[in-house]
Amino acid sequence: AADVGGDAIGVDTAGEDVGDGAAEDALAACEPVEVLVAEGGGAVPGEILHLSPAEILRGVRYRYTVEPPPGGRHAFEDDRPIYTPTFRVTALGTYRFRLDVIRLGEDEPCATSATEVVVGPGGGVLVELSWRTPGAGDATGGGDAVRADLDLHLAHPNARGYDLDGDGVGEGWFDDRWDVYWANLAPNWAAAGAADDPELFADDPDGGGPEVIVFAAPEAERVYRVGVHAWDDRGLGPSVARVRVVVNGVVALDRETELA
């Protein structure tokens, strides 16, 4: 995890009024303040977590940071000074949320606490895309660095889309209704309502992923197709795409492919 300083990988309460209530004795000891997560210690990709401190101390500010699992994002939903930030989890694995207590006028924490949230696949189908672009060096997303942009697709059997190879038959990709991708995040595929529909929770235009599609209730006896489109290599050369498909909590596919 890293400090905030105006970027979007953490949130700081600097500038907020702590009120007139509380715990000067605790301030003298500068004891850690527990990080509370309203949703508990488990979540599924796409879920928004609501964080808060167990208590508010006078004379200090709080700083939240996060250590995500590999491929996970650092960005909070709102990077304004706030005591109760929200965070959308997108990758499978363990997220570690840290809360620093910092005396006013100082930069280094005088106490720190942390809590962990484990993100699992849940039921139904989860498709996760991550990638690395050797030509981008160590760049892994965020900031102003140039990175390749890959896009995840999930096509329904009804998808026709564009005829990309000129054989007179649509390949299904970029279908206005039947392909889930960055321009069609949450289509209506079955009964009314969203409970049985797929959703793309994380489109990552600036590199690394993950991009995640969750499909809670696929139809029986249907064959769905997963695709990865190299939208823009930005002059960096090929990328290596990794696709994981998890069905009812069991990994059904984990494959890497080089895309030019």
NUGUGU-740008 format. One record per residue (C-alpha): residue number from 1; x, y, z; residue in one letter; chain. Coordinates in Angstrom, 2 decimals. Each point is the difference from the previous one (the first is absolute). Last residue first. Example, Ala and Ser with C-alpha at 12.3 -4.5 7.8 and 13.67 -1.06 7.14 Angstrom:
2
[2; [13.67; -1.06; 7.14]; "S"; "A"]
[1; [-1.37; -3.44; 0.66]; "A"; "A"]
This chain:
260
[260; [-0.51; -9.34; -30.81]; "A"; "A"]
[259; [-1.64; -2.24; 2.58]; "L"; "A"]
[258; [1.92; -2.63; 1.94]; "E"; "A"]
[257; [-2.21; -2.52; 1.78]; "T"; "A"]
[256; [-0.11; -1.11; 3.66]; "E"; "A"]
[255; [-2.57; -2.48; 1.32]; "R"; "A"]
[254; [-1.85; -0.81; 3.21]; "D"; "A"]
[253; [-3.27; -1.82; -0.70]; "L"; "A"]
[252; [-2.62; -1.80; 2.10]; "A"; "A"]
[251; [1.10; 1.32; 3.40]; "V"; "A"]
[250; [-2.65; -1.17; 2.48]; "V"; "A"]
[249; [-2.09; 2.44; 2.07]; "G"; "A"]
[248; [-3.25; -0.58; -1.84]; "N"; "A"]
[247; [1.77; 0.39; -3.35]; "V"; "A"]
[246; [3.27; 1.98; -0.04]; "V"; "A"]
[245; [1.49; 1.11; -3.32]; "V"; "A"]
[244; [3.50; 1.48; 0.06]; "R"; "A"]
[243; [1.45; 1.81; -3.00]; "V"; "A"]
[242; [3.63; 1.14; -0.16]; "R"; "A"]
[241; [1.02; 2.26; -2.87]; "A"; "A"]
[240; [3.64; 0.39; -1.01]; "V"; "A"]
[239; [0.45; 3.27; -1.88]; "S"; "A"]
[238; [1.70; 0.56; -3.34]; "P"; "A"]
[237; [1.72; 3.23; -1.06]; "G"; "A"]
[236; [0.22; 3.27; 1.92]; "L"; "A"]
[235; [-1.22; 2.34; -2.73]; "G"; "A"]
[234; [-3.16; 0.91; 1.84]; "R"; "A"]
[233; [-1.14; -3.65; -0.15]; "D"; "A"]
[232; [-3.59; 1.16; -0.50]; "D"; "A"]
[231; [-3.20; -2.09; 0.06]; "W"; "A"]
[230; [1.64; -3.42; 0.31]; "A"; "A"]
[229; [-3.32; -1.85; 0.31]; "H"; "A"]
[228; [-0.45; -2.91; 2.40]; "V"; "A"]
[227; [-2.84; -2.46; -0.52]; "G"; "A"]
[226; [-2.17; -2.32; 2.09]; "V"; "A"]
[225; [-2.77; -1.96; -1.69]; "R"; "A"]
[224; [-3.24; -1.28; 1.54]; "Y"; "A"]
[223; [-1.45; -3.42; -0.73]; "V"; "A"]
[222; [-3.56; -0.56; 1.25]; "R"; "A"]
[221; [-1.33; -3.26; 1.43]; "E"; "A"]
[220; [-1.15; 1.69; 3.21]; "A"; "A"]
[219; [-0.31; 3.78; 0.03]; "E"; "A"]
[218; [2.64; 1.97; 1.87]; "P"; "A"]
[217; [-1.04; 1.26; 3.44]; "A"; "A"]
[216; [2.54; 2.11; 1.91]; "A"; "A"]
[215; [2.05; 1.30; -2.92]; "F"; "A"]
[214; [2.89; 2.11; 1.31]; "V"; "A"]
[213; [2.37; 1.63; -2.48]; "I"; "A"]
[212; [3.32; 1.31; 1.30]; "V"; "A"]
[211; [2.72; 2.15; -1.58]; "E"; "A"]
[210; [3.19; -0.27; 1.97]; "P"; "A"]
[209; [1.74; 1.77; -1.43]; "G"; "A"]
[208; [3.57; 0.67; -0.96]; "G"; "A"]
[207; [-0.29; 3.23; -1.94]; "G"; "A"]
[206; [-1.58; 3.32; -0.53]; "D"; "A"]
[205; [-3.51; -0.72; -1.29]; "P"; "A"]
[204; [-1.10; -2.25; 2.89]; "D"; "A"]
[203; [-3.69; -0.91; -0.19]; "D"; "A"]
[202; [-1.09; -1.39; 3.35]; "A"; "A"]
[201; [-3.44; -1.31; 0.91]; "F"; "A"]
[200; [-1.14; -1.57; -3.26]; "L"; "A"]
[199; [-3.45; -1.34; 0.77]; "E"; "A"]
[198; [-1.90; -3.13; -0.95]; "P"; "A"]
[197; [-3.77; -0.32; 0.47]; "D"; "A"]
[196; [-1.97; -2.38; 2.25]; "D"; "A"]
[195; [-0.64; 2.40; 2.89]; "A"; "A"]
[194; [-0.35; 3.10; -2.19]; "A"; "A"]
[193; [-3.73; 0.18; -0.52]; "G"; "A"]
[192; [-2.30; -1.35; -2.70]; "A"; "A"]
[191; [0.83; -3.52; -1.08]; "A"; "A"]
[190; [2.94; -0.76; -2.30]; "A"; "A"]
[189; [2.86; 1.94; -1.59]; "W"; "A"]
[188; [-0.38; 3.57; 1.20]; "N"; "A"]
[187; [3.37; 1.64; -0.61]; "P"; "A"]
[186; [2.34; 1.26; 2.74]; "A"; "A"]
[185; [3.24; 1.57; -1.24]; "L"; "A"]
[184; [-0.69; 0.46; -3.70]; "N"; "A"]
[183; [2.66; 2.45; -1.22]; "A"; "A"]
[182; [2.80; -1.54; 2.09]; "W"; "A"]
[181; [-0.98; -3.59; -0.83]; "Y"; "A"]
[180; [-2.92; -2.41; 0.33]; "V"; "A"]
[179; [-1.15; -1.25; -3.42]; "D"; "A"]
[178; [-3.65; -0.85; -0.65]; "W"; "A"]
[177; [-1.66; 3.40; -0.15]; "R"; "A"]
[176; [1.93; 2.31; -2.33]; "D"; "A"]
[175; [2.15; -2.83; -1.39]; "D"; "A"]
[174; [3.64; 1.07; 0.20]; "F"; "A"]
[173; [1.20; -3.58; -0.51]; "W"; "A"]
[172; [-2.42; -2.57; -1.37]; "G"; "A"]
[171; [2.15; -1.22; -2.90]; "E"; "A"]
[170; [-2.47; 1.29; -2.59]; "G"; "A"]
[169; [-0.30; -2.13; -3.11]; "V"; "A"]
[168; [0.64; 1.26; -3.54]; "G"; "A"]
[167; [3.55; -1.34; -0.18]; "D"; "A"]
[166; [1.59; 3.43; 0.38]; "G"; "A"]
[165; [2.20; -0.80; 3.02]; "D"; "A"]
[164; [-1.50; 2.59; 2.37]; "L"; "A"]
[163; [-3.64; -0.58; -0.81]; "D"; "A"]
[162; [-1.33; 2.09; 2.85]; "Y"; "A"]
[161; [-2.37; -1.01; 2.78]; "G"; "A"]
[160; [-1.98; -3.21; -0.17]; "R"; "A"]
[159; [-0.56; -0.94; 3.65]; "A"; "A"]
[158; [-2.80; -2.46; 0.74]; "N"; "A"]
[157; [2.42; -2.50; 1.60]; "P"; "A"]
[156; [0.92; 2.74; 2.52]; "H"; "A"]
[155; [3.43; 1.65; -0.28]; "A"; "A"]
[154; [2.30; 0.91; 2.89]; "L"; "A"]
[153; [2.67; 2.58; -0.84]; "H"; "A"]
[152; [3.09; 1.30; 1.84]; "L"; "A"]
[151; [1.96; 2.96; -1.35]; "D"; "A"]
[150; [3.74; 0.61; -0.30]; "L"; "A"]
[149; [1.65; 3.42; 0.21]; "D"; "A"]
[148; [3.80; 0.19; -0.19]; "A"; "A"]
[147; [1.80; 2.35; 2.36]; "R"; "A"]
[146; [1.34; 3.57; -0.01]; "V"; "A"]
[145; [0.91; 1.37; 3.43]; "A"; "A"]
[144; [-2.10; 2.84; 1.44]; "D"; "A"]
[143; [-0.97; -1.40; 3.38]; "G"; "A"]
[142; [-1.75; -3.31; 0.50]; "G"; "A"]
[141; [0.75; -3.44; -1.44]; "G"; "A"]
[140; [2.77; -2.59; 0.24]; "T"; "A"]
[139; [3.01; 1.59; -1.69]; "A"; "A"]
[138; [3.11; -2.14; 0.58]; "D"; "A"]
[137; [1.22; 0.09; -3.58]; "G"; "A"]
[136; [-2.69; 1.11; -2.46]; "A"; "A"]
[135; [1.43; -2.08; -2.85]; "G"; "A"]
[134; [-0.59; -3.17; 2.03]; "P"; "A"]
[133; [-3.76; 0.68; 0.07]; "T"; "A"]
[132; [-1.72; -1.86; 2.81]; "R"; "A"]
[131; [-3.61; -1.05; 0.17]; "W"; "A"]
[130; [-2.98; -0.72; 2.20]; "S"; "A"]
[129; [-3.42; -1.29; -1.01]; "L"; "A"]
[128; [-2.47; -1.56; 2.45]; "E"; "A"]
[127; [-3.16; -1.94; -0.84]; "V"; "A"]
[126; [-2.35; -0.97; 2.85]; "L"; "A"]
[125; [-2.84; -2.45; -0.50]; "V"; "A"]
[124; [-2.72; -0.91; 2.48]; "G"; "A"]
[123; [0.64; 0.05; 3.73]; "G"; "A"]
[122; [2.48; 2.05; 2.02]; "G"; "A"]
[121; [3.43; 0.63; -1.52]; "P"; "A"]
[120; [1.85; 0.89; 3.19]; "G"; "A"]
[119; [1.31; 3.30; 1.37]; "V"; "A"]
[118; [1.64; -0.27; 3.42]; "V"; "A"]
[117; [-0.14; 3.18; 2.09]; "V"; "A"]
[116; [2.83; 0.81; 2.38]; "E"; "A"]
[115; [0.35; 2.47; 2.86]; "T"; "A"]
[114; [2.75; 2.38; 1.00]; "A"; "A"]
[113; [1.10; 2.25; 2.85]; "S"; "A"]
[112; [2.57; 2.77; 0.26]; "T"; "A"]
[111; [1.27; 2.39; 2.66]; "A"; "A"]
[110; [2.21; 3.12; 0.08]; "C"; "A"]
[109; [-0.24; 0.43; -3.74]; "P"; "A"]
[108; [2.55; 2.21; -1.78]; "E"; "A"]
[107; [-0.91; 3.36; -1.49]; "D"; "A"]
[106; [-0.46; 2.27; 3.01]; "E"; "A"]
[105; [-1.94; 3.23; 0.49]; "G"; "A"]
[104; [-3.01; -1.80; 1.41]; "L"; "A"]
[103; [0.99; -3.34; 1.50]; "R"; "A"]
[102; [-0.32; -2.92; -2.40]; "I"; "A"]
[101; [-2.04; -3.18; 0.57]; "V"; "A"]
[100; [0.50; -2.40; -2.91]; "D"; "A"]
[99; [-2.77; -2.34; -1.14]; "L"; "A"]
[98; [1.01; -2.94; -2.18]; "R"; "A"]
[97; [-2.20; -2.10; -2.26]; "F"; "A"]
[96; [1.39; -3.36; -1.15]; "R"; "A"]
[95; [-1.75; -1.49; -3.03]; "Y"; "A"]
[94; [0.27; -3.77; -0.39]; "T"; "A"]
[93; [-0.69; -1.85; -3.25]; "G"; "A"]
[92; [-2.18; 0.23; -3.07]; "L"; "A"]
[91; [0.08; 3.37; -1.72]; "A"; "A"]
[90; [-2.60; 2.77; -0.32]; "T"; "A"]
[89; [-0.67; 1.42; 3.46]; "V"; "A"]
[88; [-1.80; 3.35; 0.03]; "R"; "A"]
[87; [1.03; 2.26; 2.89]; "F"; "A"]
[86; [-2.03; 2.43; 2.07]; "T"; "A"]
[85; [1.32; 2.64; 2.37]; "P"; "A"]
[84; [-1.45; 0.77; 3.44]; "T"; "A"]
[83; [2.15; 2.62; 1.70]; "Y"; "A"]
[82; [0.30; 2.22; -3.08]; "I"; "A"]
[81; [2.57; 2.29; -1.61]; "P"; "A"]
[80; [-0.80; -0.40; -3.71]; "R"; "A"]
[79; [1.30; -3.10; -1.80]; "D"; "A"]
[78; [-3.42; -1.47; -0.78]; "D"; "A"]
[77; [-0.43; -3.51; -1.42]; "E"; "A"]
[76; [3.40; -0.99; 1.38]; "F"; "A"]
[75; [2.69; -0.93; -2.50]; "A"; "A"]
[74; [2.65; -2.63; 0.73]; "H"; "A"]
[73; [-1.01; -2.52; -2.61]; "R"; "A"]
[72; [0.47; -3.75; 0.01]; "G"; "A"]
[71; [2.25; -1.85; -2.43]; "G"; "A"]
[70; [1.84; -1.83; 2.77]; "P"; "A"]
[69; [-2.01; 0.37; 3.23]; "P"; "A"]
[68; [-0.65; 3.51; 1.28]; "P"; "A"]
[67; [1.95; 1.92; 2.67]; "E"; "A"]
[66; [-2.27; 2.85; 1.03]; "V"; "A"]
[65; [0.47; 3.40; 1.61]; "T"; "A"]
[64; [-2.09; 2.01; 2.45]; "Y"; "A"]
[63; [1.37; 3.08; 1.75]; "R"; "A"]
[62; [-1.48; 1.43; 3.18]; "Y"; "A"]
[61; [0.52; 3.42; 1.55]; "R"; "A"]
[60; [0.85; 0.81; 3.58]; "V"; "A"]
[59; [-0.72; 2.58; 2.69]; "G"; "A"]
[58; [-3.19; -1.60; 1.23]; "R"; "A"]
[57; [-0.68; -3.68; -0.49]; "L"; "A"]
[56; [-2.89; -1.52; -1.96]; "I"; "A"]
[55; [-0.85; -3.62; 0.77]; "E"; "A"]
[54; [-0.36; -3.40; -1.71]; "A"; "A"]
[53; [1.14; 1.59; -3.26]; "P"; "A"]
[52; [-2.14; -0.50; -3.13]; "S"; "A"]
[51; [0.08; -1.99; -3.23]; "L"; "A"]
[50; [-2.87; -0.80; -2.38]; "H"; "A"]
[49; [0.82; -2.68; -2.57]; "L"; "A"]
[48; [-1.42; 0.05; -3.53]; "I"; "A"]
[47; [-0.43; -3.43; -1.59]; "E"; "A"]
[46; [1.18; -0.46; -3.58]; "G"; "A"]
[45; [1.90; -3.18; 0.74]; "P"; "A"]
[44; [-1.45; -1.91; 2.98]; "V"; "A"]
[43; [0.45; 0.78; 3.69]; "A"; "A"]
[42; [1.14; -1.47; 3.31]; "G"; "A"]
[41; [1.25; 1.52; 3.26]; "G"; "A"]
[40; [-3.06; 2.02; 0.93]; "G"; "A"]
[39; [-2.24; 2.15; -2.23]; "E"; "A"]
[38; [0.11; 2.98; 2.38]; "A"; "A"]
[37; [3.79; 0.01; 0.09]; "V"; "A"]
[36; [1.37; 1.47; 3.24]; "L"; "A"]
[35; [3.65; 1.08; 0.30]; "V"; "A"]
[34; [1.09; -0.04; 3.65]; "E"; "A"]
[33; [1.71; 3.07; 1.42]; "V"; "A"]
[32; [3.58; -0.50; 1.16]; "P"; "A"]
[31; [0.98; 1.77; 3.22]; "E"; "A"]
[30; [1.56; 3.44; 0.06]; "C"; "A"]
[29; [0.61; -0.20; 3.76]; "A"; "A"]
[28; [-0.66; 3.71; 0.42]; "A"; "A"]
[27; [-2.70; -0.24; -2.66]; "L"; "A"]
[26; [-1.80; -2.70; 1.98]; "A"; "A"]
[25; [-0.20; 2.37; 2.95]; "D"; "A"]
[24; [-1.37; 2.70; -2.30]; "E"; "A"]
[23; [-2.85; -2.34; -0.78]; "A"; "A"]
[22; [-2.68; 2.02; -1.64]; "A"; "A"]
[21; [-2.71; 2.32; -0.47]; "G"; "A"]
[20; [0.59; 3.45; -1.55]; "D"; "A"]
[19; [-0.24; -0.89; -3.65]; "G"; "A"]
[18; [2.72; -1.57; -2.13]; "V"; "A"]
[17; [-0.34; 2.74; -2.60]; "D"; "A"]
[16; [1.39; -1.26; -3.30]; "E"; "A"]
[15; [3.02; 1.71; -1.55]; "G"; "A"]
[14; [2.20; -3.09; -0.14]; "A"; "A"]
[13; [-2.24; -3.10; 0.03]; "T"; "A"]
[12; [2.24; -1.87; -2.44]; "D"; "A"]
[11; [-0.93; -2.39; -2.79]; "V"; "A"]
[10; [2.21; -2.42; -1.88]; "G"; "A"]
[9; [1.03; -1.09; -3.48]; "I"; "A"]
[8; [-1.59; 2.92; -1.83]; "A"; "A"]
[7; [2.78; 2.55; -0.10]; "D"; "A"]
[6; [-0.14; 3.17; 2.07]; "G"; "A"]
[5; [2.89; -0.68; 2.36]; "G"; "A"]
[4; [-1.44; -3.37; 0.92]; "V"; "A"]
[3; [2.73; -2.17; 1.46]; "D"; "A"]
[2; [0.71; -3.40; -1.47]; "A"; "A"]
[1; [-1.09; -3.57; 0.52]; "A"; "A"]
